[in-house]
């Protein structure tokens, strides 16, 4: 505008706008307006304003009406009708998909927060590796549990400590099903299943009685100790009332004596097993060293009447597999499953039903030393049923490890650590009990199985079945070989104190308390 007023006054432009052309402007003004875009637009505006002011105007009245204001309810109804009419169902599909995704994500985040936290693994256990049911417990290499233990060649050693690995929460599919079993009462204490699981030895008033898997009674013989020789024959040690020495006899499942071993054996009143059977035709017989098994003379006249180490129990044993072997020092503990090796404890002390000593592994039937661990001290107690019919010791299926009253020993190098009491599944997995629940061991590490919570006792069969039971009346938990979990209810049984699973996994024997509070011993079939 400033540039325009430098050449053309606003009065002159207004006056020129009232004419139809630029002719009213002087030549110099017209040439400037034609050349200056800004002034030309200003000049055009003047012309348009001039026309509007010069035009004739008149007043026109228009009819009007007040609009009705709808209520809020009518408004919402109209909005919904319009929404329904304006959108087809297929147009809602993207919104429905988005809503479903949001719902799934929200559920995945919220549900784990609502589930109970898993129990912690004891700090004395290394849980850096999980072992699922049905997996091999230990690798075939030297990286087994004992090799990874920090304390080797010591019965008091413990597995390395680490931060516990969380156990996933139990899904609904893993919740135990209810299983009610009929029981058959026994008139004595069950002590040992036959290797094939078809018969049970029961201790009744100083006799070893045979019962079948259904609990029906068979024959019985007097016995101070007993062990299965094979699935159809067991051995009993019977003390002479006059001489105080033992005679070993073989008895069939009908209670008939089918043979007598040569010699007599000075076992005396022992707090541990004096007979250990392989279940496949071998029998280890423990005796005091001051008694010669083949000597008919009185033990006081024997030249070896004095223990070689004063103050120690002084034991030796012989092996019977159709013929009698030469004697060997020590107390037999357990055979491997194939019967080719025998664990022997050399006692240093015997007290309170427990035997403490160092471990030796022998080949059978030669009784040649495979390994000797003089620096390893083990303390063994009675077996699962608490009788003098067996010590609490068992080999892994491959024979590499020995679980002895809760201490796990690698018999290839003598390293050891405390794993807890338990047993072996058929695939080699070791399962033990802890204050927090069932532990599964693999490569020296334990994983807590959250399906079996709290302090209890575990018993396992060679076919993969296991039972975790409590002494306070809680239902026992039973995991069959197919992986189905059951809450086990036994007819007439209020609580279980001790339990044995048959090697074939089909039957259990137990003692405990009946529902009326009285003592009870019974058998029950796990197959329905």
KELUM-757911 format. One record per residue (C-alpha): residue number from 1; residue in three letters; x, y, z negated. Coordinates in nm, 2 decimals. Layout:
NUM_ala_X_Y_Z $
...
This chain:
1_unk_0.00_0.00_0.00 $
2_unk_0.29_0.23_-0.08 $
3_unk_0.43_0.17_0.26 $
4_unk_0.09_0.26_0.42 $
5_unk_0.04_0.58_0.23 $
6_unk_0.38_0.69_0.35 $
7_unk_0.24_0.72_0.70 $
8_unk_-0.14_0.72_0.68 $
9_unk_-0.34_0.87_0.40 $
10_unk_-0.62_0.67_0.24 $
11_unk_-0.87_0.94_0.34 $
12_unk_-0.77_0.91_0.70 $
13_unk_-0.81_0.53_0.69 $
14_unk_-1.15_0.56_0.53 $
15_unk_-1.26_0.81_0.78 $
16_unk_-1.13_0.60_1.07 $
17_unk_-1.30_0.29_0.93 $
18_unk_-1.64_0.45_0.98 $
19_unk_-1.57_0.45_1.36 $
20_unk_-1.59_0.13_1.57 $
21_unk_-1.24_0.13_1.69 $
22_unk_-0.89_0.26_1.63 $
23_unk_-0.95_0.54_1.87 $
24_unk_-1.03_0.79_1.59 $
25_unk_-0.68_0.75_1.46 $
26_unk_-0.40_0.95_1.61 $
27_unk_-0.17_0.77_1.84 $
28_unk_0.11_0.76_1.59 $
29_unk_-0.13_0.62_1.32 $
30_unk_-0.28_0.36_1.56 $
31_unk_0.06_0.24_1.66 $
32_unk_0.16_0.19_1.30 $
33_unk_-0.16_0.01_1.20 $
34_unk_-0.12_-0.22_1.50 $
35_unk_0.24_-0.30_1.41 $
36_unk_0.19_-0.33_1.03 $
37_unk_0.00_-0.64_0.93 $
38_unk_-0.07_-0.51_0.58 $
39_unk_-0.22_-0.18_0.70 $
40_unk_-0.42_-0.36_0.96 $
41_unk_-0.59_-0.58_0.69 $
42_unk_-0.65_-0.27_0.48 $
43_unk_-0.80_-0.09_0.77 $
44_unk_-1.03_-0.40_0.85 $
45_unk_-1.15_-0.39_0.49 $
46_unk_-1.25_-0.03_0.51 $
47_unk_-1.45_-0.10_0.83 $
48_unk_-1.64_-0.39_0.66 $
49_unk_-1.72_-0.18_0.35 $
50_unk_-1.84_0.10_0.57 $
51_unk_-2.08_-0.13_0.76 $
52_unk_-2.23_-0.27_0.43 $
53_unk_-2.29_0.08_0.29 $
54_unk_-2.45_0.20_0.61 $
55_unk_-2.69_-0.09_0.64 $
56_unk_-3.06_-0.06_0.52 $
57_unk_-3.15_-0.24_0.19 $
58_unk_-3.49_-0.36_0.05 $
59_unk_-3.62_-0.52_-0.27 $
60_unk_-3.75_-0.88_-0.25 $
61_unk_-3.92_-1.06_-0.55 $
62_unk_-3.88_-1.45_-0.57 $
63_unk_-4.10_-1.69_-0.77 $
64_unk_-3.94_-1.87_-1.07 $
65_unk_-4.04_-2.15_-1.31 $
66_unk_-3.90_-2.28_-1.65 $
67_unk_-3.73_-2.62_-1.64 $
68_unk_-3.84_-2.89_-1.90 $
69_unk_-3.55_-3.00_-2.12 $
70_unk_-3.56_-3.38_-2.16 $
71_unk_-3.51_-3.55_-2.51 $
72_unk_-3.18_-3.72_-2.59 $
73_unk_-3.34_-4.07_-2.57 $
74_unk_-3.48_-4.00_-2.23 $
75_unk_-3.14_-3.87_-2.12 $
76_unk_-2.96_-4.18_-2.24 $
77_unk_-3.21_-4.40_-2.07 $
78_unk_-3.17_-4.21_-1.75 $
79_unk_-2.79_-4.24_-1.77 $
80_unk_-2.82_-4.62_-1.82 $
81_unk_-3.06_-4.65_-1.53 $
82_unk_-2.83_-4.46_-1.31 $
83_unk_-2.53_-4.66_-1.42 $
84_unk_-2.72_-4.99_-1.35 $
85_unk_-2.84_-4.87_-1.02 $
86_unk_-2.50_-4.73_-0.91 $
87_unk_-2.28_-5.02_-1.01 $
88_unk_-2.29_-5.37_-0.88 $
89_unk_-2.19_-5.68_-1.09 $
90_unk_-1.88_-5.74_-0.88 $
91_unk_-1.76_-5.39_-0.96 $
92_unk_-1.75_-5.48_-1.33 $
93_unk_-1.51_-5.78_-1.27 $
94_unk_-1.19_-5.57_-1.31 $
95_unk_-1.31_-5.42_-1.64 $
96_unk_-1.41_-5.77_-1.77 $
97_unk_-1.06_-5.91_-1.68 $
98_unk_-0.89_-5.62_-1.86 $
99_unk_-1.10_-5.68_-2.16 $
100_unk_-1.02_-6.05_-2.17 $
101_unk_-0.65_-5.99_-2.15 $
102_unk_-0.67_-5.74_-2.44 $
103_unk_-0.87_-5.99_-2.64 $
104_unk_-0.61_-6.27_-2.58 $
105_unk_-0.31_-6.05_-2.67 $
106_unk_-0.48_-5.93_-2.98 $
107_unk_-0.56_-6.29_-3.09 $
108_unk_-0.20_-6.40_-3.03 $
109_unk_-0.07_-6.12_-3.25 $
110_unk_-0.33_-6.15_-3.53 $
111_unk_-0.36_-6.53_-3.57 $
112_unk_0.00_-6.59_-3.68 $
113_unk_-0.04_-6.32_-3.94 $
114_unk_-0.34_-6.50_-4.09 $
115_unk_-0.18_-6.84_-4.10 $
116_unk_0.01_-6.95_-4.42 $
117_unk_0.38_-6.91_-4.42 $
118_unk_0.58_-7.24_-4.40 $
119_unk_0.76_-7.37_-4.70 $
120_unk_1.13_-7.29_-4.73 $
121_unk_1.39_-7.56_-4.69 $
122_unk_1.62_-7.59_-5.00 $
123_unk_1.92_-7.37_-4.98 $
124_unk_2.15_-7.67_-5.02 $
125_unk_2.05_-7.81_-4.68 $
126_unk_2.16_-7.70_-4.34 $
127_unk_1.86_-7.65_-4.11 $
128_unk_2.01_-7.51_-3.80 $
129_unk_1.88_-7.79_-3.58 $
130_unk_1.53_-7.94_-3.57 $
131_unk_1.46_-8.31_-3.53 $
132_unk_1.12_-8.39_-3.37 $
133_unk_0.94_-8.72_-3.45 $
134_unk_1.07_-8.99_-3.22 $
135_unk_1.42_-8.85_-3.16 $
136_unk_1.75_-9.02_-3.23 $
137_unk_1.87_-8.91_-3.58 $
138_unk_2.24_-8.91_-3.51 $
139_unk_2.44_-8.88_-3.19 $
140_unk_2.68_-9.16_-3.10 $
141_unk_2.98_-8.93_-3.11 $
142_unk_3.17_-8.84_-3.42 $
143_unk_2.97_-8.53_-3.48 $
144_unk_2.74_-8.71_-3.72 $
145_unk_2.60_-8.58_-4.05 $
146_unk_2.90_-8.68_-4.25 $
147_unk_3.15_-8.53_-4.01 $
148_unk_2.97_-8.19_-4.04 $
149_unk_2.96_-8.21_-4.42 $
150_unk_3.19_-7.97_-4.61 $
151_unk_3.25_-8.21_-4.89 $
152_unk_3.39_-8.55_-4.78 $
153_unk_3.46_-8.87_-4.96 $
154_unk_3.26_-8.75_-5.27 $
155_unk_2.94_-8.89_-5.40 $
156_unk_2.86_-8.54_-5.54 $
157_unk_2.91_-8.36_-5.21 $
158_unk_2.63_-8.16_-5.05 $
159_unk_2.55_-8.06_-4.70 $
160_unk_2.66_-7.72_-4.59 $
161_unk_2.43_-7.43_-4.69 $
162_unk_2.28_-7.20_-4.43 $
163_unk_1.98_-6.97_-4.38 $
164_unk_1.66_-7.19_-4.35 $
165_unk_1.51_-7.23_-4.01 $
166_unk_1.14_-7.14_-4.01 $
167_unk_0.90_-7.43_-3.95 $
168_unk_0.61_-7.36_-3.70 $
169_unk_0.27_-7.35_-3.86 $
170_unk_0.07_-7.67_-3.83 $
171_unk_-0.19_-7.66_-3.55 $
172_unk_-0.54_-7.79_-3.58 $
173_unk_-0.44_-8.09_-3.38 $
174_unk_-0.19_-8.19_-3.65 $
175_unk_-0.43_-8.16_-3.94 $
176_unk_-0.46_-8.50_-4.11 $
177_unk_-0.76_-8.72_-4.03 $
178_unk_-0.93_-8.91_-4.31 $
179_unk_-0.85_-9.28_-4.34 $
180_unk_-1.01_-9.50_-4.61 $
181_unk_-0.85_-9.84_-4.67 $
182_unk_-0.98_-10.14_-4.86 $
183_unk_-0.74_-10.27_-5.12 $
184_unk_-0.69_-10.62_-5.27 $
185_unk_-0.57_-10.63_-5.63 $
186_unk_-0.26_-10.82_-5.72 $
187_unk_-0.19_-11.00_-6.05 $
188_unk_0.17_-10.88_-6.06 $
189_unk_0.43_-10.63_-5.93 $
190_unk_0.51_-10.63_-5.56 $
191_unk_0.89_-10.64_-5.51 $
192_unk_0.98_-10.73_-5.15 $
193_unk_0.82_-10.79_-4.80 $
194_unk_0.95_-11.07_-4.58 $
195_unk_1.14_-10.95_-4.28 $
196_unk_0.84_-11.01_-4.04 $
197_unk_0.59_-10.85_-4.29 $
198_unk_0.38_-11.16_-4.31 $
199_unk_0.44_-11.23_-4.68 $
200_unk_0.51_-11.05_-5.00 $
201_unk_0.70_-11.15_-5.31 $
202_unk_0.53_-11.06_-5.63 $
203_unk_0.68_-11.08_-5.98 $
204_unk_0.43_-11.24_-6.23 $
205_unk_0.54_-11.33_-6.58 $
206_unk_0.89_-11.44_-6.49 $
207_unk_0.78_-11.61_-6.17 $
208_unk_0.82_-11.51_-5.80 $
209_unk_0.49_-11.56_-5.64 $
210_unk_0.42_-11.55_-5.26 $
211_unk_0.12_-11.37_-5.12 $
212_unk_0.02_-11.32_-4.76 $
213_unk_-0.04_-10.98_-4.60 $
214_unk_-0.40_-10.99_-4.71 $
215_unk_-0.30_-11.05_-5.07 $
216_unk_-0.40_-11.42_-5.09 $
217_unk_-0.18_-11.60_-5.35 $
218_unk_0.05_-11.88_-5.24 $
219_unk_0.30_-12.08_-5.44 $
220_unk_0.52_-11.95_-5.72 $
221_unk_0.84_-12.05_-5.89 $
222_unk_1.03_-11.93_-6.20 $
223_unk_1.29_-11.67_-6.10 $
224_unk_1.52_-11.42_-6.27 $
225_unk_1.61_-11.28_-5.93 $
226_unk_1.48_-11.33_-5.57 $
227_unk_1.56_-11.22_-5.21 $
228_unk_1.44_-11.32_-4.86 $
229_unk_1.68_-11.55_-4.68 $
230_unk_1.47_-11.53_-4.36 $
231_unk_1.10_-11.47_-4.29 $
232_unk_1.00_-11.82_-4.40 $
233_unk_1.24_-11.88_-4.69 $
234_unk_1.35_-11.69_-5.00 $
235_unk_1.61_-11.76_-5.26 $
236_unk_1.56_-11.75_-5.63 $
237_unk_1.80_-11.76_-5.92 $
238_unk_1.68_-11.96_-6.22 $
239_unk_1.86_-11.96_-6.55 $
240_unk_1.93_-12.27_-6.75 $
241_unk_1.79_-12.23_-7.10 $
242_unk_2.07_-12.43_-7.25 $
243_unk_2.38_-12.31_-7.07 $
244_unk_2.27_-11.95_-6.97 $
245_unk_2.40_-12.01_-6.62 $
246_unk_2.21_-11.96_-6.29 $
247_unk_2.11_-12.21_-6.02 $
248_unk_2.02_-12.08_-5.67 $
249_unk_1.74_-12.25_-5.49 $
250_unk_1.57_-12.20_-5.15 $
251_unk_1.19_-12.19_-5.15 $
252_unk_0.94_-12.17_-4.86 $
253_unk_0.64_-11.95_-4.84 $
254_unk_0.42_-12.23_-4.98 $
255_unk_0.63_-12.23_-5.30 $
256_unk_0.81_-12.56_-5.23 $
257_unk_1.18_-12.59_-5.30 $
258_unk_1.36_-12.68_-4.98 $
259_unk_1.72_-12.67_-5.10 $
260_unk_1.96_-12.60_-5.38 $
261_unk_2.29_-12.42_-5.33 $
262_unk_2.61_-12.58_-5.47 $
263_unk_2.76_-12.45_-5.79 $
264_unk_2.63_-12.25_-6.09 $
265_unk_2.66_-11.88_-6.13 $
266_unk_2.72_-11.67_-6.45 $
267_unk_2.50_-11.37_-6.38 $
268_unk_2.39_-11.29_-6.73 $
269_unk_2.14_-11.01_-6.80 $
270_unk_2.22_-10.76_-6.52 $
271_unk_2.05_-10.43_-6.45 $
272_unk_2.10_-10.47_-6.07 $
273_unk_2.05_-10.72_-5.79 $
274_unk_2.23_-11.05_-5.81 $
275_unk_2.09_-11.18_-5.48 $
276_unk_2.10_-10.98_-5.15 $
277_unk_1.95_-11.14_-4.84 $
278_unk_2.01_-11.04_-4.48 $
279_unk_1.67_-11.16_-4.37 $
280_unk_1.84_-11.34_-4.09 $
281_unk_1.99_-11.64_-4.26 $
282_unk_2.26_-11.51_-4.50 $
283_unk_2.26_-11.47_-4.87 $
284_unk_2.51_-11.28_-5.09 $
285_unk_2.52_-11.41_-5.46 $
286_unk_2.68_-11.19_-5.72 $
287_unk_2.84_-11.34_-6.04 $
288_unk_3.07_-11.24_-6.32 $
289_unk_3.44_-11.31_-6.25 $
290_unk_3.48_-11.53_-6.56 $
291_unk_3.26_-11.79_-6.40 $
292_unk_3.38_-12.02_-6.12 $
293_unk_3.07_-12.10_-5.91 $
294_unk_3.19_-12.45_-5.83 $
295_unk_3.32_-12.53_-6.18 $
296_unk_3.09_-12.75_-6.39 $
297_unk_3.27_-12.66_-6.71 $
298_unk_3.16_-12.42_-6.97 $
299_unk_3.25_-12.06_-6.87 $
300_unk_3.46_-12.01_-7.19 $
301_unk_3.70_-12.28_-7.07 $
302_unk_3.75_-12.12_-6.73 $
303_unk_4.10_-11.99_-6.68 $
304_unk_3.96_-11.67_-6.54 $
305_unk_3.75_-11.59_-6.84 $
306_unk_3.90_-11.25_-6.89 $
307_unk_3.81_-10.96_-6.67 $
308_unk_4.10_-10.83_-6.46 $
309_unk_4.02_-10.48_-6.57 $
310_unk_3.93_-10.45_-6.95 $
311_unk_3.62_-10.24_-7.00 $
312_unk_3.48_-10.30_-6.65 $
313_unk_3.20_-10.53_-6.56 $
314_unk_3.43_-10.75_-6.34 $
315_unk_3.20_-10.90_-6.06 $
316_unk_3.26_-11.10_-5.76 $
317_unk_3.03_-11.27_-5.50 $
318_unk_3.01_-11.55_-5.25 $
319_unk_2.82_-11.57_-4.92 $
320_unk_2.59_-11.85_-4.82 $
321_unk_2.49_-11.91_-4.45 $
322_unk_2.46_-12.29_-4.46 $
323_unk_2.79_-12.32_-4.62 $
324_unk_2.95_-12.14_-4.92 $
325_unk_3.23_-11.88_-4.86 $
326_unk_3.53_-11.81_-5.08 $
327_unk_3.47_-11.55_-5.35 $
328_unk_3.52_-11.18_-5.30 $
329_unk_3.54_-10.90_-5.56 $
330_unk_3.25_-10.66_-5.60 $
331_unk_2.87_-10.64_-5.60 $
332_unk_2.69_-10.69_-5.27 $
333_unk_2.46_-10.39_-5.19 $
334_unk_2.30_-10.42_-4.85 $
335_unk_2.34_-10.59_-4.51 $
336_unk_2.32_-10.41_-4.18 $
337_unk_2.01_-10.49_-3.98 $
338_unk_2.19_-10.73_-3.75 $
339_unk_2.35_-10.90_-4.05 $
340_unk_2.71_-10.84_-3.92 $
341_unk_2.83_-10.62_-4.20 $
342_unk_2.78_-10.61_-4.57 $
343_unk_2.82_-10.31_-4.81 $
344_unk_3.00_-10.40_-5.14 $
345_unk_3.02_-10.18_-5.45 $
346_unk_3.32_-10.23_-5.68 $
347_unk_3.19_-10.13_-6.02 $
348_unk_3.37_-9.90_-6.25 $
349_unk_3.08_-9.87_-6.50 $
350_unk_2.73_-10.00_-6.55 $
351_unk_2.49_-9.79_-6.76 $
352_unk_2.12_-9.72_-6.78 $
353_unk_2.03_-9.95_-6.49 $
354_unk_2.28_-9.78_-6.26 $
355_unk_2.61_-9.91_-6.11 $
356_unk_2.89_-9.67_-6.03 $
357_unk_3.19_-9.77_-5.82 $
358_unk_3.38_-9.73_-5.49 $
359_unk_3.25_-9.87_-5.15 $
360_unk_3.39_-10.14_-4.92 $
361_unk_3.24_-10.25_-4.59 $
362_unk_3.30_-10.62_-4.49 $
363_unk_3.24_-10.81_-4.17 $
364_unk_3.02_-11.13_-4.21 $
365_unk_3.06_-11.42_-4.24 $
366_unk_3.44_-11.37_-4.24 $
367_unk_3.43_-11.12_-4.53 $
368_unk_3.72_-10.93_-4.38 $
369_unk_3.75_-10.57_-4.48 $
370_unk_3.62_-10.33_-4.21 $
371_unk_3.66_-10.01_-4.43 $
372_unk_3.75_-9.93_-4.79 $
373_unk_3.68_-9.59_-4.95 $
374_unk_3.86_-9.59_-5.28 $
375_unk_3.81_-9.22_-5.32 $
376_unk_3.44_-9.24_-5.27 $
377_unk_3.23_-9.29_-5.59 $
378_unk_2.87_-9.40_-5.56 $
379_unk_2.61_-9.43_-5.83 $
380_unk_2.33_-9.67_-5.73 $
381_unk_2.01_-9.74_-5.91 $
382_unk_1.73_-10.00_-5.87 $
383_unk_1.53_-10.03_-5.55 $
384_unk_1.20_-9.86_-5.46 $
385_unk_0.99_-10.08_-5.68 $
386_unk_1.22_-10.03_-5.98 $
387_unk_1.29_-10.40_-6.03 $
388_unk_1.62_-10.60_-6.06 $
389_unk_1.54_-10.75_-5.72 $
390_unk_1.73_-10.49_-5.52 $
391_unk_1.94_-10.18_-5.52 $
392_unk_1.84_-9.86_-5.36 $
393_unk_2.06_-9.88_-5.05 $
394_unk_1.99_-9.93_-4.68 $
395_unk_2.18_-9.90_-4.35 $
396_unk_2.08_-9.70_-4.05 $
397_unk_1.96_-9.91_-3.76 $
398_unk_2.29_-9.87_-3.58 $
399_unk_2.49_-9.96_-3.90 $
400_unk_2.69_-9.64_-3.90 $
401_unk_2.54_-9.48_-4.21 $
402_unk_2.45_-9.60_-4.55 $
403_unk_2.19_-9.43_-4.76 $
404_unk_2.27_-9.51_-5.12 $
405_unk_2.04_-9.37_-5.39 $
406_unk_2.01_-9.04_-5.20 $
407_unk_2.38_-9.01_-5.09 $
408_unk_2.44_-9.05_-4.72 $
409_unk_2.77_-9.21_-4.63 $
410_unk_2.93_-9.23_-4.29 $
411_unk_3.09_-9.58_-4.31 $
412_unk_3.32_-9.50_-4.02 $
413_unk_3.51_-9.24_-4.22 $
414_unk_3.38_-9.24_-4.58 $
415_unk_3.25_-8.88_-4.56 $
416_unk_2.93_-8.82_-4.76 $
417_unk_2.67_-8.57_-4.89 $
418_unk_2.35_-8.57_-5.08 $
419_unk_2.05_-8.60_-4.85 $
420_unk_1.78_-8.72_-5.09 $
421_unk_1.60_-9.05_-5.13 $
422_unk_1.41_-9.18_-4.83 $
423_unk_1.44_-9.43_-4.55 $
424_unk_1.50_-9.49_-4.18 $
425_unk_1.25_-9.49_-3.89 $
426_unk_1.29_-9.73_-3.60 $
427_unk_1.46_-9.48_-3.38 $
428_unk_1.73_-9.40_-3.63 $
429_unk_1.57_-9.08_-3.78 $
430_unk_1.64_-9.04_-4.15 $
431_unk_1.35_-8.91_-4.35 $
432_unk_1.39_-8.80_-4.71 $
433_unk_1.19_-8.62_-4.98 $
434_unk_1.27_-8.28_-5.13 $
435_unk_1.09_-8.04_-5.37 $
436_unk_0.95_-7.86_-5.07 $
437_unk_0.84_-8.16_-4.87 $
438_unk_0.95_-8.42_-4.61 $
439_unk_1.29_-8.36_-4.44 $
440_unk_1.39_-8.50_-4.11 $
441_unk_1.77_-8.53_-4.06 $
442_unk_1.96_-8.51_-3.73 $
443_unk_2.33_-8.44_-3.67 $
444_unk_2.38_-8.35_-4.04 $
445_unk_2.10_-8.10_-4.05 $
446_unk_1.76_-8.12_-4.21 $
447_unk_1.43_-7.98_-4.08 $
448_unk_1.13_-7.94_-4.31 $
449_unk_0.82_-8.11_-4.17 $
450_unk_0.54_-7.88_-4.28 $
451_unk_0.27_-8.15_-4.24 $
452_unk_0.41_-8.31_-4.57 $
453_unk_0.43_-8.03_-4.83 $
454_unk_0.55_-8.04_-5.18 $
455_unk_0.75_-8.28_-5.40 $
456_unk_0.67_-8.64_-5.33 $
457_unk_0.82_-8.98_-5.23 $
458_unk_0.87_-9.11_-4.88 $
459_unk_0.86_-9.47_-4.76 $
460_unk_0.93_-9.56_-4.40 $
461_unk_0.90_-9.87_-4.18 $
462_unk_1.12_-9.99_-3.91 $
463_unk_0.85_-9.93_-3.65 $
464_unk_0.81_-9.55_-3.71 $
465_unk_0.53_-9.54_-3.97 $
466_unk_0.59_-9.34_-4.28 $
467_unk_0.39_-9.25_-4.60 $
468_unk_0.45_-8.95_-4.81 $
469_unk_0.28_-8.99_-5.15 $
470_unk_0.24_-8.79_-5.47 $
471_unk_0.22_-8.90_-5.83 $
472_unk_-0.04_-8.65_-5.93 $
473_unk_-0.35_-8.79_-5.76 $
474_unk_-0.31_-8.61_-5.43 $
475_unk_-0.40_-8.82_-5.12 $
476_unk_-0.11_-8.99_-4.96 $
477_unk_-0.02_-8.87_-4.61 $
478_unk_0.03_-9.14_-4.35 $
479_unk_0.19_-9.09_-4.01 $
480_unk_0.15_-9.39_-3.78 $
481_unk_0.39_-9.50_-3.50 $
482_unk_0.18_-9.31_-3.24 $
483_unk_0.22_-8.98_-3.42 $
484_unk_-0.14_-8.96_-3.57 $
485_unk_-0.15_-8.81_-3.92 $
486_unk_-0.39_-8.93_-4.18 $
487_unk_-0.49_-8.84_-4.53 $
488_unk_-0.49_-9.18_-4.69 $
489_unk_-0.76_-9.28_-4.94 $
490_unk_-0.72_-9.63_-5.10 $
491_unk_-1.03_-9.79_-5.24 $
492_unk_-1.01_-9.80_-5.62 $
493_unk_-0.67_-9.63_-5.64 $
494_unk_-0.64_-9.29_-5.81 $
495_unk_-0.27_-9.23_-5.77 $
496_unk_0.04_-9.41_-5.63 $
497_unk_0.36_-9.45_-5.83 $
498_unk_0.55_-9.69_-5.61 $
499_unk_0.49_-9.81_-5.26 $
500_unk_0.64_-10.05_-5.00 $
501_unk_0.56_-10.05_-4.63 $
502_unk_0.60_-10.39_-4.46 $
503_unk_0.88_-10.39_-4.20 $
504_unk_0.62_-10.43_-3.92 $
505_unk_0.44_-10.12_-4.04 $
506_unk_0.10_-10.30_-4.07 $
507_unk_0.06_-10.34_-4.44 $
508_unk_0.15_-10.16_-4.77 $
509_unk_0.19_-10.28_-5.12 $
510_unk_0.17_-10.05_-5.42 $
511_unk_0.13_-10.00_-5.79 $
512_unk_-0.01_-9.70_-5.97 $
513_unk_-0.33_-9.60_-6.14 $
514_unk_-0.68_-9.70_-6.06 $
515_unk_-0.96_-9.45_-6.05 $
516_unk_-1.06_-9.55_-6.41 $
517_unk_-0.70_-9.48_-6.53 $
518_unk_-0.59_-9.84_-6.57 $
519_unk_-0.27_-9.98_-6.41 $
520_unk_-0.32_-10.13_-6.06 $
521_unk_-0.12_-10.32_-5.81 $
522_unk_-0.27_-10.38_-5.47 $
523_unk_-0.21_-10.44_-5.10 $
524_unk_-0.39_-10.28_-4.81 $
525_unk_-0.38_-10.31_-4.43 $
526_unk_-0.29_-10.01_-4.22 $
527_unk_-0.45_-10.15_-3.91 $
528_unk_-0.82_-10.11_-3.86 $
